[in-house]
Amino acid sequence: MKAVRIAGPDRLIVDDVPEPQPGPGDVVVRVSAAGLNRADLLQRRGLYPPPPGVVADIPGLEFAGVVVSTNTATGPRVGERVFGLCAGGAQAEYVANPAVLVLPTPEGLSDVEAAAIPEAYVTAHDALVTQAELAAGQRVLVHAIASGVGLAALHVASLRGCPTFGTTRSAAKAQRVLSLGAAGVAGPDDFDQAIMAATNGEGVDVILDSVGGPYLERNLALLRERGRLVVLATMGGGQTNLSLSALVRKRLRILGTALRGRTVEEKAAALNACTRDVLPHFSTGRIRPVIDRTFPLAQAVQAYAYLEENRNVGKVVLTLADESFT
Ligand SMILES: NC(=O)c1ccc[n+]([C@@H]2O[C@H](COP(=O)([O-])OP(=O)(O)OC[C@H]3O[C@@H](n4cnc5c(N)ncnc54)[C@H](OP(=O)(O)O)[C@@H]3O)[C@@H](O)[C@H]2O)c1
């Protein structure tokens, strides 16, 4: 089968590889769309290896397609349209994945849209709702809000009636995110002042951060009493000085989180929680995954470059349907 393959440090190719063999409890899906994530860029550079037991040279954390075989009596059936979350290997014509991480595609969604859901929405829901215990109406700040995870977080928070602010380094992205329903969007230099002013000096209850070190002090200053900061990544750097006094005085919590390395059971719990709260709203049309653009699998190298150049608002998705590789 054809697959995106990491053929060496920073060397990505579309290659012929053997089809995956399902283990106990797995289903095999013929993939028609596979989402791209920041983690794929790190994996290509050798910085984010998959957990043990997961195919190491084929990236891809999410997919949509049709079940072609099953190794379990429960879960989706052969011929069913599905989408799923995996620890690697999704950017290929076929993927074998635990059936508990594969769900029926919601009514009314295309495969491209379904493939854009799992990693971003499960991450956002787990961070905001499960870990930060976001309550209805609380204010949220999402850094890099125009990212796939950022816009999923905007949706998850908006479903709880939570005004959501964001940051981006691009004025054009700021306009787009405002049009998608953010309460306010600020740049990296003055986000603390801008959001403090927009909230009448009160600040926010929960911050979802993927930038890290350079934002920490200002994040803590922006949090209200008993606020929660969830750190997803450290794109801007992982080292910083932390003044503990704000933490103590305001009784703040700082939480770190990572989805990929969790056990299948832990991931299934996160997927199920997201499914319960978020999935029904895709079928009603209240929310819709934001797709920036698609690339055919054969143009995976260009797709990775597009993401790396920070050009996307929302998700970039690889498509495999009706593809000619000749
Ligand atoms: N912990 C977890 O389980 C988990 C799971 C999924 C994702 N994540 C993390 O969540 C973040 C978003 O992931 P994604 O796949 O949705 O990303 P994405 O769509 O590729 O978007 C990432 C955006 O981050 C901004 N950015 C990049 N470098 C930056 C820097 N040095 N400083 C500030 N902003 C920067 C850029 O937006 P602007 O142009 O708007 O600045 C870029 O478009 C990533 O950091 C990813 O690693 C963590």
Ligand as a Chemical Component Dictionary entry (heavy atoms), coordinates in Angstrom:
data_LIG
# 
_chem_comp.id                   LIG 
_chem_comp.type                 NON-POLYMER 
_chem_comp.pdbx_formal_charge   0 
_chem_comp.three_letter_code    LIG 
# 
loop_
_chem_comp_atom.comp_id 
_chem_comp_atom.atom_id 
_chem_comp_atom.alt_atom_id 
_chem_comp_atom.type_symbol 
_chem_comp_atom.charge 
_chem_comp_atom.model_Cartn_x 
_chem_comp_atom.model_Cartn_y 
_chem_comp_atom.model_Cartn_z 
_chem_comp_atom.pdbx_ordinal 
LIG N1  N1  N 0  -0.365 17.626 24.646 1  
LIG C1  C1  C 0  -1.130 17.068 23.742 2  
LIG O1  O1  O 0  -1.711 15.995 23.959 3  
LIG C2  C2  C 0  -1.306 17.727 22.411 4  
LIG C3  C3  C 0  -2.173 17.150 21.448 5  
LIG C4  C4  C 0  -2.341 17.821 20.233 6  
LIG C5  C5  C 0  -1.649 19.008 19.994 7  
LIG N2  N2  N 1  -0.812 19.506 20.937 8  
LIG C6  C6  C 0  -0.078 20.756 20.704 9  
LIG O2  O2  O 0  -1.037 21.770 20.460 10 
LIG C7  C7  C 0  -0.487 22.744 19.561 11 
LIG C8  C8  C 0  -1.431 22.900 18.388 12 
LIG O3  O3  O 0  -1.380 21.692 17.609 13 
LIG P1  P1  P 0  -2.001 21.659 16.140 14 
LIG O4  O4  O 0  -1.628 20.375 15.517 15 
LIG O5  O5  O -1 -3.418 22.034 16.235 16 
LIG O6  O6  O 0  -1.137 22.863 15.495 17 
LIG P2  P2  P 0  -1.190 23.595 14.080 18 
LIG O7  O7  O 0  -2.522 23.523 13.476 19 
LIG O8  O8  O 0  0.001  23.156 13.332 20 
LIG O9  O9  O 0  -0.965 25.134 14.522 21 
LIG C9  C9  C 0  0.124  25.530 15.266 22 
LIG C10 C10 C 0  0.150  27.068 15.335 23 
LIG O10 O10 O 0  0.911  27.449 16.462 24 
LIG C11 C11 C 0  1.448  28.740 16.233 25 
LIG N3  N3  N 0  2.879  28.694 16.534 26 
LIG C12 C12 C 0  3.840  27.942 15.948 27 
LIG N4  N4  N 0  5.027  28.166 16.515 28 
LIG C13 C13 C 0  4.829  29.084 17.486 29 
LIG C14 C14 C 0  5.677  29.744 18.418 30 
LIG N5  N5  N 0  6.988  29.490 18.465 31 
LIG N6  N6  N 0  5.124  30.649 19.252 32 
LIG C15 C15 C 0  3.805  30.926 19.222 33 
LIG N7  N7  N 0  2.944  30.338 18.354 34 
LIG C16 C16 C 0  3.461  29.431 17.504 35 
LIG C17 C17 C 0  1.173  29.087 14.783 36 
LIG O11 O11 O 0  0.011  29.904 14.760 37 
LIG P3  P3  P 0  0.056  31.524 14.566 38 
LIG O12 O12 O 0  0.555  31.733 13.178 39 
LIG O13 O13 O 0  -1.368 31.857 14.756 40 
LIG O14 O14 O 0  0.925  32.083 15.611 41 
LIG C18 C18 C 0  0.824  27.744 14.168 42 
LIG O15 O15 O 0  0.000  27.854 13.032 43 
LIG C19 C19 C 0  0.888  22.210 19.138 44 
LIG O16 O16 O 0  1.864  22.830 19.929 45 
LIG C20 C20 C 0  0.801  20.731 19.457 46 
LIG O17 O17 O 0  2.057  20.165 19.713 47 
LIG C21 C21 C 0  -0.627 18.885 22.136 48 
# 
loop_
_chem_comp_bond.comp_id 
_chem_comp_bond.atom_id_1 
_chem_comp_bond.atom_id_2 
_chem_comp_bond.value_order 
_chem_comp_bond.pdbx_ordinal 
LIG N1  C1  SING 1  
LIG C1  O1  DOUB 2  
LIG C1  C2  SING 3  
LIG C2  C3  SING 4  
LIG C2  C21 DOUB 5  
LIG C3  C4  DOUB 6  
LIG C4  C5  SING 7  
LIG C5  N2  DOUB 8  
LIG N2  C6  SING 9  
LIG N2  C21 SING 10 
LIG C6  O2  SING 11 
LIG C6  C20 SING 12 
LIG O2  C7  SING 13 
LIG C7  C8  SING 14 
LIG C7  C19 SING 15 
LIG C8  O3  SING 16 
LIG O3  P1  SING 17 
LIG P1  O4  DOUB 18 
LIG P1  O5  SING 19 
LIG P1  O6  SING 20 
LIG O6  P2  SING 21 
LIG P2  O7  DOUB 22 
LIG P2  O8  SING 23 
LIG P2  O9  SING 24 
LIG O9  C9  SING 25 
LIG C9  C10 SING 26 
LIG C10 O10 SING 27 
LIG C10 C18 SING 28 
LIG O10 C11 SING 29 
LIG C11 N3  SING 30 
LIG C11 C17 SING 31 
LIG N3  C12 SING 32 
LIG N3  C16 SING 33 
LIG C12 N4  DOUB 34 
LIG N4  C13 SING 35 
LIG C13 C14 SING 36 
LIG C13 C16 DOUB 37 
LIG C14 N5  SING 38 
LIG C14 N6  DOUB 39 
LIG N6  C15 SING 40 
LIG C15 N7  DOUB 41 
LIG N7  C16 SING 42 
LIG C17 O11 SING 43 
LIG C17 C18 SING 44 
LIG O11 P3  SING 45 
LIG P3  O12 DOUB 46 
LIG P3  O13 SING 47 
LIG P3  O14 SING 48 
LIG C18 O15 SING 49 
LIG C19 O16 SING 50 
LIG C19 C20 SING 51 
LIG C20 O17 SING 52 
# 
